[in-house]
């Protein structure tokens, strides 16, 4: 465990903000609950190590993200275009596009 992680864990506060992978590791170790991206939580959910908490009467949480690439890398490689097509299909499937 890194020094800053130990400091957070030993603080009097019951709420901490941690990098996503650290938060996931803390939750998986049984040290609390947290808000994770579905992509980060998915392996633990599938294995049954984590359980999704359903909260009633609150709006669906949404995270704004931006896809970026270096201009020196244009045009986009074929693999990136295939990934973008996959994301677009996922967005259509979940009515996000």
C-alpha positions, -999 to 999 in steps of 0.1 A, spaced: 0 0 0 13 34 -9 19 60 18 -9 83 7 -33 53 7 -24 45 43 -29 82 52 -64 82 37 -73 49 54 -61 62 88 -79 95 85 -109 104 107 -131 109 76 -154 82 65 -154 95 29 -123 94 7 -116 101 -29 -92 77 -45 -81 68 -81 -105 43 -97 -82 13 -94 -74 20 -58 -111 25 -50 -118 -8 -66 -91 -26 -47 -103 -11 -14 -139 -22 -21 -128 -56 -31 -109 -59 1 -140 -52 21 -131 -17 31 -163 1 21 -185 9 -8 -178 31 -37 -190 45 -70 -171 28 -99 -175 28 -136 -193 -2 -149 -163 -12 -169 -142 -13 -137 -168 -31 -116 -179 -56 -143 -153 -83 -136 -161 -83 -98 -199 -82 -106 -196 -112 -130 -175 -132 -105 -200 -124 -77 -173 -107 -56 -192 -74 -59 -229 -66 -57 -245 -36 -74 -265 -14 -50 -298 -2 -65 -308 32 -52 -344 43 -58 -356 78 -66 -324 94 -78 -316 103 -114 -293 80 -133 -257 90 -129 -239 99 -160 -202 106 -167 -191 129 -195 -161 116 -214 -142 127 -244 -124 105 -269 -92 120 -281 -62 111 -302 -30 128 -312 -32 148 -344 1 133 -355 -16 99 -356 -41 108 -383 -57 92 -401 -71 70 -374 -57 34 -374 -81 7 -386 -83 -8 -350 -94 26 -336 -121 29 -363 -134 -6 -355 -135 3 -318 -154 35 -325 -179 15 -345 -183 -8 -316 -189 21 -292 -215 36 -316 -233 2 -317 -233 0 -279 -246 35 -276 -275 27 -300 -282 -5 -281 -286 15 -248 -304 43 -265 -276 68 -260 -272 78 -296 
